Structures are given as C-alpha cells and as structure tokens.
Amino acid sequence: MYTFIMIVSILIIIVIILASALTTSKAYSYKHTIDPIENNPNIKTNNDEINKKSDS
C-alpha cells in the first residue's frame, strides 16, 4: 500500500511541475501590445488642461 501511495504522489507532483512549466512557457511567449499614442485619450485631456492653464 505504501508503494502505491508513493507512486501516485510522485505522478501528481510530475503533473503539477509539467503544468507549471507549460503555463510559464506560454506566459513568456505572449506578445504584449500597447495602444498607439494618437489613440490615447489621456494625451488629449492632458493637453486640454495645459491649454486651460495657459489661457488663465
């Protein structure tokens, strides 16, 4: 019985390690993208605030 529990435990550990390695590999290969500057609404808002301050 002890041998069976040990084999099952080792198999579970191997599956968890493989799943972790697969997940980490996919995470590092993911291509991140950013929004182009011209489509960023915060830039326009920031410019509007600067213009309002200079008009005062």
N, CA, C and O atoms as a GROMACS GRO file, in nm:
protein
  224
    1MET      N    1   0.083  -0.120   0.000
    1MET     CA    2   0.000   0.000   0.000
    1MET      C    3   0.087   0.126   0.000
    1MET      O    4   0.055   0.224  -0.067
    2TYR      N    5   0.197   0.122   0.075
    2TYR     CA    6   0.287   0.237   0.083
    2TYR      C    7   0.345   0.268  -0.054
    2TYR      O    8   0.360   0.385  -0.090
    3THR      N    9   0.378   0.166  -0.130
    3THR     CA   10   0.436   0.185  -0.264
    3THR      C   11   0.335   0.250  -0.358
    3THR      O   12   0.371   0.339  -0.435
    4PHE      N   13   0.211   0.209  -0.351
    4PHE     CA   14   0.106   0.266  -0.436
    4PHE      C   15   0.087   0.415  -0.407
    4PHE      O   16   0.077   0.496  -0.499
    5ILE      N   17   0.082   0.450  -0.281
    5ILE     CA   18   0.065   0.591  -0.242
    5ILE      C   19   0.185   0.674  -0.288
    5ILE      O   20   0.169   0.788  -0.332
    6MET      N   21   0.304   0.617  -0.277
    6MET     CA   22   0.425   0.688  -0.319
    6MET      C   23   0.424   0.711  -0.471
    6MET      O   24   0.459   0.820  -0.516
    7ILE      N   25   0.386   0.612  -0.548
    7ILE     CA   26   0.381   0.626  -0.694
    7ILE      C   27   0.277   0.730  -0.734
    7ILE      O   28   0.304   0.814  -0.820
    8VAL      N   29   0.160   0.726  -0.674
    8VAL     CA   30   0.055   0.824  -0.705
    8VAL      C   31   0.101   0.965  -0.667
    8VAL      O   32   0.075   1.060  -0.741
    9SER      N   33   0.167   0.978  -0.556
    9SER     CA   34   0.215   1.109  -0.511
    9SER      C   35   0.319   1.164  -0.609
    9SER      O   36   0.315   1.282  -0.644
   10ILE      N   37   0.410   1.081  -0.653
   10ILE     CA   38   0.512   1.124  -0.748
   10ILE      C   39   0.449   1.162  -0.882
   10ILE      O   40   0.490   1.261  -0.943
   11LEU      N   41   0.350   1.086  -0.927
   11LEU     CA   42   0.280   1.120  -1.052
   11LEU      C   43   0.209   1.255  -1.040
   11LEU      O   44   0.212   1.334  -1.134
   12ILE      N   45   0.146   1.281  -0.927
   12ILE     CA   46   0.078   1.410  -0.906
   12ILE      C   47   0.180   1.523  -0.909
   12ILE      O   48   0.154   1.628  -0.968
   13ILE      N   49   0.294   1.503  -0.845
   13ILE     CA   50   0.399   1.606  -0.844
   13ILE      C   51   0.449   1.633  -0.985
   13ILE      O   52   0.468   1.748  -1.023
   14ILE      N   53   0.472   1.527  -1.064
   14ILE     CA   54   0.519   1.544  -1.202
   14ILE      C   55   0.417   1.619  -1.285
   14ILE      O   56   0.455   1.706  -1.364
   15VAL      N   57   0.289   1.588  -1.270
   15VAL     CA   58   0.184   1.657  -1.346
   15VAL      C   59   0.181   1.805  -1.308
   15VAL      O   60   0.166   1.890  -1.396
   16ILE      N   61   0.194   1.837  -1.181
   16ILE     CA   62   0.192   1.977  -1.136
   16ILE      C   63   0.313   2.052  -1.191
   16ILE      O   64   0.300   2.166  -1.235
   17ILE      N   65   0.431   1.990  -1.189
   17ILE     CA   66   0.551   2.055  -1.241
   17ILE      C   67   0.537   2.078  -1.392
   17ILE      O   68   0.574   2.185  -1.441
   18LEU      N   69   0.485   1.981  -1.465
   18LEU     CA   70   0.466   1.998  -1.610
   18LEU      C   71   0.364   2.108  -1.640
   18LEU      O   72   0.384   2.187  -1.732
   19ALA      N   73   0.256   2.114  -1.563
   19ALA     CA   74   0.156   2.219  -1.584
   19ALA      C   75   0.215   2.356  -1.554
   19ALA      O   76   0.186   2.453  -1.626
   20SER      N   77   0.296   2.366  -1.451
   20SER     CA   78   0.360   2.494  -1.418
   20SER      C   79   0.458   2.536  -1.528
   20SER      O   80   0.462   2.654  -1.565
   21ALA      N   81   0.535   2.442  -1.579
   21ALA     CA   82   0.630   2.473  -1.686
   21ALA      C   83   0.558   2.516  -1.813
   21ALA      O   84   0.602   2.609  -1.881
   22LEU      N   85   0.448   2.450  -1.846
   22LEU     CA   86   0.371   2.485  -1.966
   22LEU      C   87   0.311   2.624  -1.951
   22LEU      O   88   0.316   2.704  -2.045
   23THR      N   89   0.253   2.654  -1.836
   23THR     CA   90   0.193   2.784  -1.812
   23THR      C   91   0.297   2.895  -1.818
   23THR      O   92   0.273   3.000  -1.877
   24THR      N   93   0.412   2.872  -1.757
   24THR     CA   94   0.519   2.972  -1.757
   24THR      C   95   0.571   2.994  -1.898
   24THR      O   96   0.600   3.107  -1.937
   25SER      N   97   0.584   2.888  -1.974
   25SER     CA   98   0.633   2.898  -2.112
   25SER      C   99   0.535   2.981  -2.197
   25SER      O  100   0.578   3.067  -2.274
   26LYS      N  101   0.406   2.955  -2.183
   26LYS     CA  102   0.306   3.032  -2.257
   26LYS      C  103   0.306   3.178  -2.214
   26LYS      O  104   0.288   3.267  -2.297
   27ALA      N  105   0.325   3.203  -2.086
   27ALA     CA  106   0.325   3.341  -2.036
   27ALA      C  107   0.442   3.420  -2.093
   27ALA      O  108   0.425   3.537  -2.128
   28TYR      N  109   0.559   3.360  -2.102
   28TYR     CA  110   0.675   3.431  -2.154
   28TYR      C  111   0.668   3.450  -2.304
   28TYR      O  112   0.730   3.542  -2.357
   29SER      N  113   0.595   3.365  -2.375
   29SER     CA  114   0.587   3.377  -2.520
   29SER      C  115   0.473   3.470  -2.564
   29SER      O  116   0.459   3.497  -2.684
   30TYR      N  117   0.391   3.519  -2.470
   30TYR     CA  118   0.280   3.608  -2.504
   30TYR      C  119   0.334   3.741  -2.554
   30TYR      O  120   0.422   3.801  -2.492
   31LYS      N  121   0.280   3.788  -2.667
   31LYS     CA  122   0.323   3.915  -2.728
   31LYS      C  123   0.236   4.028  -2.673
   31LYS      O  124   0.116   4.035  -2.703
   32HIS      N  125   0.295   4.115  -2.593
   32HIS     CA  126   0.222   4.228  -2.536
   32HIS      C  127   0.216   4.341  -2.639
   32HIS      O  128   0.311   4.363  -2.714
   33THR      N  129   0.105   4.411  -2.641
   33THR     CA  130   0.090   4.526  -2.730
   33THR      C  131   0.047   4.647  -2.648
   33THR      O  132  -0.008   4.634  -2.539
   34ILE      N  133   0.074   4.765  -2.702
   34ILE     CA  134   0.031   4.888  -2.636
   34ILE      C  135  -0.049   4.971  -2.736
   34ILE      O  136  -0.035   4.954  -2.857
   35ASP      N  137  -0.131   5.060  -2.686
   35ASP     CA  138  -0.209   5.147  -2.773
   35ASP      C  139  -0.119   5.251  -2.835
   35ASP      O  140  -0.026   5.300  -2.771
   36PRO      N  141  -0.146   5.284  -2.962
   36PRO     CA  142  -0.068   5.393  -3.022
   36PRO      C  143  -0.097   5.525  -2.952
   36PRO      O  144  -0.205   5.544  -2.896
   37ILE      N  145  -0.002   5.616  -2.956
   37ILE     CA  146  -0.016   5.743  -2.884
   37ILE      C  147  -0.133   5.825  -2.939
   37ILE      O  148  -0.204   5.889  -2.861
   38GLU      N  149  -0.156   5.824  -3.069
   38GLU     CA  150  -0.262   5.908  -3.125
   38GLU      C  151  -0.402   5.864  -3.082
   38GLU      O  152  -0.496   5.943  -3.091
   39ASN      N  153  -0.418   5.739  -3.035
   39ASN     CA  154  -0.550   5.693  -2.991
   39ASN      C  155  -0.565   5.699  -2.839
   39ASN      O  156  -0.664   5.650  -2.785
   40ASN      N  157  -0.471   5.758  -2.771
   40ASN     CA  158  -0.474   5.765  -2.626
   40ASN      C  159  -0.553   5.888  -2.582
   40ASN      O  160  -0.508   6.001  -2.605
   41PRO      N  161  -0.669   5.869  -2.519
   41PRO     CA  162  -0.750   5.985  -2.478
   41PRO      C  163  -0.685   6.067  -2.367
   41PRO      O  164  -0.719   6.184  -2.351
   42ASN      N  165  -0.594   6.011  -2.290
   42ASN     CA  166  -0.530   6.085  -2.182
   42ASN      C  167  -0.438   6.194  -2.235
   42ASN      O  168  -0.419   6.296  -2.169
   43ILE      N  169  -0.380   6.174  -2.350
   43ILE     CA  170  -0.293   6.275  -2.409
   43ILE      C  171  -0.374   6.401  -2.440
   43ILE      O  172  -0.331   6.512  -2.409
   44LYS      N  173  -0.491   6.384  -2.501
   44LYS     CA  174  -0.576   6.498  -2.535
   44LYS      C  175  -0.623   6.570  -2.408
   44LYS      O  176  -0.626   6.692  -2.402
   45THR      N  177  -0.660   6.491  -2.307
   45THR     CA  178  -0.706   6.550  -2.182
   45THR      C  179  -0.594   6.630  -2.117
   45THR      O  180  -0.617   6.740  -2.067
   46ASN      N  181  -0.475   6.577  -2.118
   46ASN     CA  182  -0.360   6.644  -2.058
   46ASN      C  183  -0.331   6.773  -2.136
   46ASN      O  184  -0.303   6.876  -2.074
   47ASN      N  185  -0.336   6.769  -2.268
   47ASN     CA  186  -0.313   6.889  -2.348
   47ASN      C  187  -0.421   6.994  -2.324
   47ASN      O  188  -0.391   7.114  -2.321
   48ASP      N  189  -0.544   6.951  -2.308
   48ASP     CA  190  -0.653   7.045  -2.279
   48ASP      C  191  -0.631   7.115  -2.145
   48ASP      O  192  -0.656   7.235  -2.133
   49GLU      N  193  -0.584   7.040  -2.045
   49GLU     CA  194  -0.558   7.101  -1.915
   49GLU      C  195  -0.444   7.202  -1.924
   49GLU      O  196  -0.449   7.307  -1.860
   50ILE      N  197  -0.342   7.171  -2.001
   50ILE     CA  198  -0.231   7.265  -2.017
   50ILE      C  199  -0.279   7.392  -2.087
   50ILE      O  200  -0.242   7.503  -2.048
   51ASN      N  201  -0.362   7.375  -2.189
   51ASN     CA  202  -0.416   7.491  -2.261
   51ASN      C  203  -0.505   7.577  -2.171
   51ASN      O  204  -0.502   7.700  -2.180
   52LYS      N  205  -0.584   7.514  -2.084
   52LYS     CA  206  -0.670   7.589  -1.993
   52LYS      C  207  -0.586   7.670  -1.894
   52LYS      O  208  -0.620   7.784  -1.862
   53LYS      N  209  -0.477   7.611  -1.846
   53LYS     CA  210  -0.391   7.681  -1.750
   53LYS      C  211  -0.322   7.800  -1.818
   53LYS      O  212  -0.305   7.905  -1.756
   54SER      N  213  -0.281   7.784  -1.942
   54SER     CA  214  -0.211   7.892  -2.011
   54SER      C  215  -0.308   8.003  -2.052
   54SER      O  216  -0.265   8.118  -2.066
   55ASP      N  217  -0.436   7.973  -2.071
   55ASP     CA  218  -0.535   8.074  -2.106
   55ASP      C  219  -0.569   8.162  -1.986
   55ASP      O  220  -0.609   8.277  -2.003
   56SER      N  221  -0.554   8.111  -1.867
   56SER     CA  222  -0.592   8.187  -1.746
   56SER      C  223  -0.492   8.293  -1.712
   56SER      O  224  -0.510   8.365  -1.613
   0.00000   0.00000   0.00000
